[in-house]
Amino acid sequence: MKIHGGFTLAQAEFDETAMQGMPTNAAATGLVDHVVAVEAMPAKLIAHQAQLGAVSGWRASQASREEWQRHLTKIGALLRAGVGHDFTDYKSNTVIRRVQRRMQLLQINDVSSYIARLETDADEAHTLFREFLIGVTQFFRDPGAFEALRATIVPALIENRSPDDPIRVWVPGCATGEEVYSLAILLREAMAAANVDFKVQIFGTDLDANAIAVARAARYRKARAEVSAERLRMWLASEGEVHCPIKSIREICIFSVHSVIKDAPFSKLDLISCRN
């Protein structure tokens, strides 16, 4: 829902801190717009609906879109100064939609006022930055691609490989890490089938520090329909309300914040997975 501009709330206790369990897990993703008490949720929803109605003409008006284009350079400069990343080459329509969404949540009706908010509120620059980085991922996302990896690419990586030659894989734009752990499972399965045990290093990188924190924690909601029952039993341990990759999977996965544009790429890699 979030990737399509949805509005998200998480339940809070009296001090506006998420409760234990699923609300805490949701808030930790950085994708929750407000953490509020249950009693306050109706008012938040009503206010958001009213704001949507007030700005319903934004996307339809060509004049409004032309005004937005004039402001994009300024917004990009503020983001570059505030978070150190350049979004100049992002699609302008995507940038506009994300800025509009922040304006809706803040109940700001004109671009100039939002730019003034960015100039005076350092936290807003970081919030807008995270808005641009919403990742869409899950375990074994795109089954056809993972089947091709399982049937063709992974066997080729281990065939006739020297025991002292480690396998190194890089997943840029890894979001919250599910794809990284999926590749780790594929490699463990292939090595077990071939009765070999190579050293494996899988590097997952992303611009979003919050997403990387989720990947390192490796605690994912249960009832994962995309993972087979056999793989759930073999590779994902049950911990209360979540599943967690077992030690032999987690220990070969390394996560770090990294910019493909700004930072040097990893070298001597066997595989780069960049489907996100």
N, C-alpha and C positions, 0 to 999 in steps of 0.2 A: 504493500500500500504506500509506503513512504516514497518509493522511487517514482510514483505517479503523483506526488504532491500531497499525499494524505496528511491529516492532522493527528498527532499521537499524544496520548496522555498516559501517565503511569500513576498508580495509586501511591499516596504518601501517608506517613504518620503525622503526628501533630506538628513536627518541626520541619515539614516539607522535605523529609528524607525518605527515599523509597523504602518500602517495607522489605523484609527478607523474602526470598523466593523469586517468583517470576517478575514482580515489579522491579526488583533490584537488577535482575539480569537484563531486562528491557532498558532500563535507564543507563546501564553500563555500556550499551552499544553506542551511545551518543546520538541515537535517532529519535529520542523522545523530546517533544517540544515543551511539555510542562509536566513537572512532578507535583501533584496537588492532592489534597484530601478528596475523598469520594464526594463529600458534600459540595465541593467547589466545582466539580466537573460539569454539571449542567450549565452553569453560568459561563464557563470557558467555551463550551460548545456553542452556546447561543451567541456570544460575542464574536466568535470566529465566523459563524454563519452570516451574521450581520455585516461583517467586514467583507466577506466574499461578495455579497450583494452590492456593497458600495463601490467595489472596484471591478465589477463584471464587464465594464466597457474597455478595460485596459487592452485586452488582446485583440479586440475588434477594431480599434481605432488606429488607422495608419499614421495619423498625426502623432498619436501617443508613442507609437513604435519609433518614429523618427526622433522624437525627443529622447527616448531611451538610448538610441545609438549615440547621441551627443554626450551622454553621461557615462558610457561604458569605459572610456579612456580614464576618466577620473576614478571610477570605482576600481579599475584594474590597478592604478597607481597606488591607491590606498591599501589594497590587499597585498601588493608587492612589498610595501613599506611595513605593513602590520604583521604579515606571516612569512614573508621571505620567498613566496612562490609567485610565478608569473602566469596569469591566466589569459594572456593576450590572445593566444591561439585557440582558446576554447570557442566552440560555436556560440555566436552571439545570442541565438535564440535560447540556448540552454542557460547561459548566464542571466539573461533577462528573466526567464521563468524562476530561477532560484532566488534572484533578488526580489522579484514580485512576491514570492512566497514569504520571505523574511518580512517584507513590508506588511503583508496581510497579518502575520502573527504579531507584529508590533503595532498594528493599526495605524500605519503611516500611509498617507494617501498620495504623496508626490515624491518624485525621485530626489529633488533637491534636499528635502527634509531628511530622507534616508541617508544621503551623502553626508549631511551634517552629523547624523548619528554615528556614521563610520569614523568621522574625523575626531569625535570626542569620546568614543567608547571602544577601547581596545578589545574588549570581550566580544563585541559585535563582529569585528573583523574575523576573529577566530571562529565564531559561530557560522558566518557566511562561508568561510573556507570549508568547514565540515559539511555544509549544505551542498557544496560542489562535489564532494567526494563520496556521496552515498553509493555504496557498493552493492551489487546484486550477485550473490554467490550462495552455494550450498554444496553439500557433499555430492560428488559425482555429477555435478551439473553438466548438461549436454551429454547424455548417455552414449550417443554415437561416437563422440570424440574420445571418451574414456575407453570405449570398447576398442577403438583403433589403437589407442596407446597400449592396452592390455594385449591385444593380439599381434601387433606388429612392432611398435617402437620399443617397448620395455624388453621383450625377448632379445631384440637386437643389441640392446645396451649391455646385457649380461653374457651374451654368447661369446665364447672364446676370450673372455676378459681375464686379465692377469689378477690374481688374488690381491696384489698390493696396489691395484689401480682403483681408486675410489670413484664412485658415481656421484656427480654433482649436478643438481637441477636448480634452476632459478624460476620463481613465479613472481614476475613484477605485477603490481596492482593486485595483490593477493587478498585485499579486503580483510575479512575476519578469519581467514585461514583455512576454510573448509577444503578448498582445492588443494592446498599444500598437503593436508593430512590425507586426502584421497590419493594423491600421487604416492605418498609414503606407503599406503595400504597396497597399492598396485605393485610397488617394488618389493615389499615384503612377501606378497603372495607369489610373485614370479621367482624370487630367490628360493623360497621354500619348495616350489615345484621343481626347480632345477637342482636342488640340493647344494646350493652355494650360499655364501654369506659375505658379500662385499661391504666395505664401509660406504655408507650413503650419507650425503649432506644435501638437504633441500632447503634453499633459501627463499623465504617469503618476504617480499618487501612491499611497502605502500607508503604514500604520502601521509595518510591519516594515522596519527599516533594512537587515537582511541581504538581504531580498528585493529591495530597491531597489538594493543593491550588485550583485546578480546581473543585474538589468535593465540597469544602466549598463555592466557588463562585456560584456553581450550575447553571451555564448558558450554555445551550446546544443548538446546531444548530437546526433550525426548520426542518420541513418535516421529522419527525421521523417515518418511515414506521413501526417500530417494536411496536409502541404504538397505540392502538385503538383510533378511533375518540372520543369515550365516555371518555376514560381515559385522553386524551389530554384536553378535555373540563373540566373534573372534577378536575384534579390534577396538570396540568402544565399550568402556566400562560404565555401568549405571551408578550414578551418585545422586541420590535423592531425586530431584526434578530434572536432572540433566544427564547427558552422556558426555564422557570424556575419553579421548583416544588413550589407549593403554601406553605404558612406558616405552615399549619398543618402537612405537610409532612417534611419540612425542620427542624422543631423544635424538632423532635424526632430522628434526625440523627446527630451523633457526629463523627467527623473525626480526626485522629491523625496519626503521623508518628510512626511506630512501626515495630520492627523486630521479627518475630515469633521465630527465632533461638536465638537471644540475650536477648529479653525482656520477662518478665513474661506474661503468657496468662491471659486473662480476666477470672473471676470466676463467678460461679452461673449463667450460661447462659442457656437459653431455646433452642437456636438454633445457630449452627455455619454453615455458608454458605461459602464454600471454593472451588467452582467449577472453579475459574480462573486458 
